């Protein structure tokens, strides 16, 4: 065969050069920083930021173990990944970040192994309203206070002390210590404003001291509705012998305990009372009602709903809290409920009841 390779096969060198070319890896930088929510109870948060080329059409994944999550790139080529550290888990997150560009992007796929270690945080007490309980987190030795069967169940290493409601209890053995709570002590010293709020739980302050460690302070989130029912049940026994509250306070306030229409009690305070110890009088309120059938209401000749006119009457008995002496009693009835001229489709009753201001003025006049 005569002639050069170039003569026979054409631009071989050019072809070999193109075949040997490879696209550069897509740029990839992974950084870690704070999350807008750094702490949520005992959980910690951080934010991983993945940065690649702007306007890159690529599949980006974040893989930890067998779990892979796909991330969306914004026009600047950035994606973020929320990192969460739960109590009891390793404080180290090891992940693999993959960027797989489309074939016409001019970039080759790239993979990086990354590692983030959550910073240590000091031991703390964190409440769980589902318990309700309060537990030590980030502590070398576990501890817990839990409400169960009308008392506190205290767990921790021997020598641990737990201060609740002005009393201090010591855990002597490895077995949990059960502390019955007499009526009236559960809510001792807790602001009445907390019980009368619309929050789902009431914080009961506690201090736990593990042997050789500084004290830890926290609030156990006790369900507010359960707390309200406990307070009501305690003060409802006022008639005859009175009820005790520790610590005693000013005795200037009137606690109004009313049975709700659906079974739960309702509380309110007349006058000034920061805590249960400031209650000097207890008003027990029962209710009755009269109901009148207004007939069916509707539109276009089609009956849609039946309306009742309901008038409530409150019977109030006022007692001196410390002695149980009945101070006065009276019934209050609201103006007669009238049948409406029209009604919305979701209305079933037209209700009237006594004016709270009139009831309050009467109670204040009788108590002082």
C-alpha positions as CSV (number, residue, x, y, z in Angstrom):
1,X,0.0,0.0,0.0
2,X,1.4,3.3,-1.1
3,X,0.8,6.8,0.3
4,X,0.5,8.1,3.8
5,X,-2.2,7.3,6.3
6,X,-3.5,10.8,5.8
7,X,-3.9,10.1,2.1
8,X,-5.8,6.9,2.7
9,X,-7.8,7.6,5.8
10,X,-8.2,11.3,5.8
11,X,-8.1,13.4,9.0
12,X,-7.2,10.6,11.4
13,X,-5.3,12.9,13.8
14,X,-8.3,15.3,14.0
15,X,-10.6,12.4,14.7
16,X,-8.4,11.0,17.4
17,X,-8.2,14.4,19.0
18,X,-12.0,14.8,19.2
19,X,-12.5,11.3,20.5
20,X,-10.0,11.9,23.3
21,X,-11.8,15.1,24.4
22,X,-14.1,14.9,27.5
23,X,-16.4,17.5,28.9
24,X,-15.3,19.0,32.2
25,X,-17.0,18.1,35.4
26,X,-19.9,20.3,36.4
27,X,-18.8,22.8,39.0
28,X,-20.0,21.7,42.5
29,X,-19.5,23.4,45.9
30,X,-21.3,22.3,49.0
31,X,-21.4,24.5,52.1
32,X,-23.1,24.3,55.5
33,X,-24.7,27.1,57.5
34,X,-27.4,27.9,60.0
35,X,-31.0,27.1,59.4
36,X,-33.7,29.8,60.2
37,X,-34.9,27.4,62.9
38,X,-31.7,26.5,64.7
39,X,-33.4,24.7,67.6
40,X,-36.9,23.2,68.1
41,X,-37.1,21.6,71.4
42,X,-34.4,19.0,71.5
43,X,-33.9,19.0,67.7
44,X,-31.2,20.8,65.9
45,X,-31.3,22.2,62.3
46,X,-28.7,23.1,59.7
47,X,-28.8,24.0,56.0
48,X,-26.7,22.5,53.2
49,X,-26.3,24.7,50.1
50,X,-25.3,23.0,46.8
51,X,-23.9,25.4,44.1
52,X,-23.3,24.5,40.5
53,X,-23.3,26.4,37.2
54,X,-26.1,28.9,36.6
55,X,-29.0,27.8,34.4
56,X,-27.7,24.2,34.4
57,X,-30.2,21.6,33.4
58,X,-29.3,18.7,35.7
59,X,-30.5,16.1,38.1
60,X,-29.2,16.8,41.6
61,X,-29.6,14.2,44.4
62,X,-28.6,14.1,48.0
63,X,-28.1,10.5,49.3
64,X,-27.7,9.3,52.9
65,X,-27.4,5.6,53.2
66,X,-30.2,4.1,51.1
67,X,-32.3,7.2,51.1
68,X,-32.0,9.5,48.1
69,X,-33.7,12.9,47.7
70,X,-33.9,14.9,44.5
71,X,-33.2,18.6,44.8
72,X,-34.4,21.4,42.5
73,X,-31.9,23.9,41.2
74,X,-32.9,27.6,40.9
75,X,-31.7,29.7,37.9
76,X,-28.5,30.6,39.8
77,X,-27.6,26.9,40.0
78,X,-28.3,26.7,43.7
79,X,-30.2,24.1,45.8
80,X,-30.6,23.6,49.5
81,X,-31.1,20.7,51.8
82,X,-32.5,20.9,55.4
83,X,-30.5,18.8,57.9
84,X,-32.2,17.7,61.1
85,X,-30.6,16.1,64.2
86,X,-33.0,14.2,66.5
87,X,-32.1,13.4,70.1
88,X,-30.3,10.1,70.5
89,X,-29.1,10.0,66.9
90,X,-25.5,10.5,65.7
91,X,-24.5,14.1,65.5
92,X,-22.7,13.4,62.2
93,X,-24.4,13.4,58.8
94,X,-22.5,11.8,55.9
95,X,-24.0,12.2,52.4
96,X,-23.2,11.9,48.7
97,X,-24.1,14.7,46.4
98,X,-24.6,13.9,42.7
99,X,-25.0,16.4,39.8
100,X,-25.9,14.7,36.5
101,X,-26.2,17.3,33.7
102,X,-28.1,16.7,30.5
103,X,-25.9,15.3,27.7
104,X,-25.9,18.6,25.7
105,X,-24.9,20.8,28.7
106,X,-21.2,20.7,28.1
107,X,-20.5,19.3,31.5
108,X,-19.8,15.8,32.8
109,X,-21.5,14.3,35.9
110,X,-19.8,15.0,39.3
111,X,-20.1,13.3,42.7
112,X,-18.9,14.6,46.1
113,X,-18.9,12.9,49.5
114,X,-19.7,15.5,52.2
115,X,-19.8,15.4,56.0
116,X,-21.4,17.7,58.6
117,X,-21.1,17.5,62.4
118,X,-23.8,19.3,64.5
119,X,-22.2,21.4,67.2
120,X,-22.5,20.1,70.7
121,X,-25.2,21.8,72.9
122,X,-25.4,21.8,76.6
123,X,-27.8,19.4,78.4
124,X,-31.4,20.7,78.6
125,X,-34.9,19.8,79.7
126,X,-37.3,19.4,76.9
127,X,-41.1,18.9,77.3
128,X,-43.4,16.6,75.4
129,X,-47.1,17.5,75.7
130,X,-48.1,14.0,74.6
131,X,-46.7,12.6,77.8
132,X,-47.1,15.0,79.4
133,X,-43.4,14.7,80.3
134,X,-40.1,16.5,80.7
135,X,-36.9,14.8,79.8
136,X,-33.1,15.4,79.8
137,X,-31.6,15.8,76.4
138,X,-28.0,15.9,75.4
139,X,-27.1,14.6,78.8
140,X,-24.8,11.6,79.5
141,X,-27.4,10.2,81.9
142,X,-31.1,10.2,81.1
143,X,-33.8,11.6,83.3
144,X,-37.6,12.1,83.0
145,X,-40.6,13.5,84.8
146,X,-43.9,12.1,83.6
147,X,-47.5,12.7,84.8
148,X,-49.3,9.4,85.2
149,X,-52.2,8.2,87.3
150,X,-52.6,11.3,89.4
151,X,-48.9,11.7,90.3
152,X,-45.4,12.3,89.1
153,X,-43.2,9.4,87.9
154,X,-39.6,10.4,88.3
155,X,-36.7,8.6,86.5
156,X,-33.0,9.2,86.7
157,X,-29.8,7.9,88.3
158,X,-29.8,7.5,92.1
159,X,-29.2,10.8,93.8
160,X,-31.1,12.8,91.3
161,X,-33.3,15.5,92.8
162,X,-36.5,16.9,91.3
163,X,-38.1,20.1,92.5
164,X,-41.8,20.6,91.6
165,X,-44.3,23.0,93.1
166,X,-42.1,24.0,96.0
167,X,-41.3,20.4,97.0
168,X,-38.0,18.5,96.3
169,X,-37.9,14.8,95.7
170,X,-34.8,12.5,95.6
171,X,-34.5,9.4,93.5
172,X,-32.9,6.8,95.8
173,X,-32.7,3.8,93.5
174,X,-32.6,2.9,89.8
175,X,-36.3,2.3,89.9
176,X,-38.7,5.2,89.1
177,X,-40.0,7.2,92.0
178,X,-43.8,7.7,92.1
179,X,-44.9,10.8,93.9
180,X,-48.7,11.1,94.4
181,X,-50.0,14.7,94.0
182,X,-52.7,15.7,96.5
183,X,-55.6,17.8,95.0
184,X,-54.6,21.4,94.9
185,X,-50.9,20.9,94.5
186,X,-50.8,20.2,90.8
187,X,-51.5,23.8,90.0
188,X,-49.9,25.4,93.0
189,X,-48.2,28.6,92.1
190,X,-49.1,28.4,88.4
191,X,-50.4,31.7,86.9
192,X,-54.2,31.5,86.4
193,X,-53.7,33.5,83.2
194,X,-52.0,30.4,81.7
195,X,-54.9,28.2,82.5
196,X,-57.4,30.7,81.2
197,X,-55.5,31.3,77.9
198,X,-56.2,29.5,74.6
199,X,-52.9,27.7,74.6
200,X,-53.0,23.9,74.4
201,X,-50.7,23.4,77.4
202,X,-49.7,25.0,80.7
203,X,-46.1,25.0,81.7
204,X,-45.3,23.5,85.1
205,X,-41.8,24.7,86.1
206,X,-39.4,22.1,87.4
207,X,-35.7,21.8,88.3
208,X,-33.8,18.5,87.9
209,X,-30.3,18.1,89.3
210,X,-28.3,15.0,88.3
211,X,-25.5,13.9,90.6
212,X,-22.4,16.0,90.0
213,X,-24.1,18.2,87.5
214,X,-25.5,21.7,87.5
215,X,-29.3,22.1,87.9
216,X,-31.5,21.9,84.7
217,X,-34.6,24.0,84.6
218,X,-37.6,23.6,82.3
219,X,-41.4,23.6,82.0
220,X,-43.4,20.4,81.6
221,X,-46.2,21.1,79.1
222,X,-49.4,19.9,80.9
223,X,-52.6,19.8,78.7
224,X,-54.5,23.0,79.6
225,X,-57.9,21.3,79.4
226,X,-56.8,18.6,81.8
227,X,-55.4,21.4,84.1
228,X,-58.7,23.3,84.0
229,X,-60.7,20.3,84.9
230,X,-58.4,19.5,87.8
231,X,-58.7,23.0,89.1
232,X,-62.5,22.9,88.7
233,X,-62.8,19.6,90.4
234,X,-60.7,20.8,93.4
235,X,-62.7,24.0,93.9
236,X,-66.1,22.3,93.4
237,X,-65.7,20.6,96.8
238,X,-65.8,24.0,98.5
239,X,-69.3,23.7,100.0
240,X,-69.3,23.0,103.8
241,X,-65.6,22.7,104.6
242,X,-63.8,24.9,102.1
243,X,-60.7,24.0,100.1
244,X,-57.0,24.6,100.8
245,X,-54.5,26.0,98.4
246,X,-50.7,26.2,98.9
247,X,-49.3,28.7,99.0
248,X,-52.0,31.1,100.2
249,X,-52.3,34.4,98.6
250,X,-54.3,37.6,98.8
251,X,-57.8,36.1,98.7
252,X,-59.1,38.9,96.6
253,X,-60.3,37.1,93.6
254,X,-63.5,35.2,92.7
255,X,-63.1,31.9,90.8
256,X,-66.2,31.2,88.7
257,X,-66.6,27.5,87.9
258,X,-69.2,26.7,85.3
259,X,-70.2,23.4,83.8
260,X,-69.9,23.6,80.1
261,X,-72.5,22.5,77.6
262,X,-70.4,19.6,76.4
263,X,-69.1,18.3,79.8
264,X,-65.8,20.2,80.3
265,X,-65.7,22.9,83.0
266,X,-65.2,26.5,82.2
267,X,-63.2,28.9,84.4
268,X,-62.9,32.6,84.7
269,X,-61.7,35.0,87.4
270,X,-63.6,38.1,88.7
271,X,-61.4,40.6,90.4
272,X,-57.7,40.2,90.9
273,X,-56.0,36.8,91.3
274,X,-52.6,35.9,89.8
275,X,-52.6,32.3,91.2
276,X,-55.0,29.9,92.9
277,X,-53.8,31.1,96.3
278,X,-55.3,34.6,95.5
279,X,-58.8,33.1,95.2
280,X,-61.0,34.1,98.2
281,X,-64.4,33.1,96.9
282,X,-65.7,30.4,94.6
283,X,-68.8,30.8,92.5
284,X,-70.4,27.5,91.3
285,X,-72.6,28.0,88.3
286,X,-75.1,25.6,86.9
287,X,-77.3,26.2,83.9
288,X,-80.7,25.3,82.6
289,X,-82.4,26.3,79.4
290,X,-85.8,26.7,77.8
291,X,-86.2,25.8,74.1
292,X,-88.8,26.9,71.7
293,X,-89.3,25.4,68.2
294,X,-89.3,28.1,65.5
295,X,-90.0,25.7,62.7
296,X,-88.2,25.1,59.4
297,X,-86.4,27.8,57.5
298,X,-85.4,27.9,53.9
299,X,-85.6,29.7,50.6
300,X,-87.5,29.3,47.4
301,X,-90.2,27.3,49.2
302,X,-87.6,24.6,50.1
303,X,-87.2,24.0,53.9
304,X,-83.5,23.7,54.7
305,X,-83.0,23.8,58.5
306,X,-85.0,23.8,61.8
307,X,-84.3,26.6,64.2
308,X,-84.8,26.6,68.0
309,X,-84.9,29.7,70.2
310,X,-83.0,28.9,73.4
311,X,-82.9,31.0,76.6
312,X,-80.3,30.2,79.3
313,X,-80.6,30.6,83.1
314,X,-77.6,30.6,85.4
315,X,-77.9,29.6,89.0
316,X,-75.0,30.9,91.1
317,X,-73.9,29.9,94.5
318,X,-71.1,32.0,96.1
319,X,-68.9,30.4,98.7
320,X,-66.1,31.6,100.9
321,X,-63.1,29.5,99.8
322,X,-61.3,29.0,103.1
323,X,-64.4,28.1,105.2
324,X,-66.8,26.7,102.7
325,X,-69.6,29.1,104.0
326,X,-72.2,29.9,101.4
327,X,-72.3,33.6,101.1
328,X,-75.3,34.1,98.7
329,X,-77.1,32.5,95.8
330,X,-79.1,33.9,92.9
331,X,-80.4,33.0,89.5
332,X,-79.9,35.1,86.4
333,X,-82.0,34.6,83.2
334,X,-81.3,36.2,79.8
335,X,-84.0,37.9,77.8
336,X,-86.4,35.5,76.0
337,X,-84.8,34.3,72.8
338,X,-86.8,35.3,69.7
339,X,-87.3,33.3,66.5
340,X,-85.3,35.0,63.7
341,X,-86.9,36.3,60.6
342,X,-84.3,34.5,58.5
343,X,-81.4,32.2,59.1
344,X,-78.2,31.0,57.5
345,X,-78.0,27.4,56.4
346,X,-75.7,26.4,59.2
347,X,-77.7,28.0,62.0
348,X,-79.7,25.7,64.3
349,X,-80.4,27.9,67.4
350,X,-81.0,31.5,68.4
351,X,-79.5,31.9,71.9
352,X,-79.7,34.4,74.7
353,X,-78.3,34.3,78.2
354,X,-77.5,36.4,81.3
355,X,-75.2,39.4,81.0
356,X,-71.8,38.4,82.5
357,X,-71.3,42.0,83.7
358,X,-74.5,41.8,85.8
359,X,-73.5,38.5,87.3
360,X,-70.0,39.9,88.1
361,X,-71.3,43.0,89.7
362,X,-73.6,40.9,92.0
363,X,-70.7,38.6,93.0
364,X,-68.4,41.4,93.8
365,X,-71.0,43.1,95.9
366,X,-71.7,39.9,97.9
367,X,-68.0,39.1,98.4
368,X,-66.9,42.4,99.8
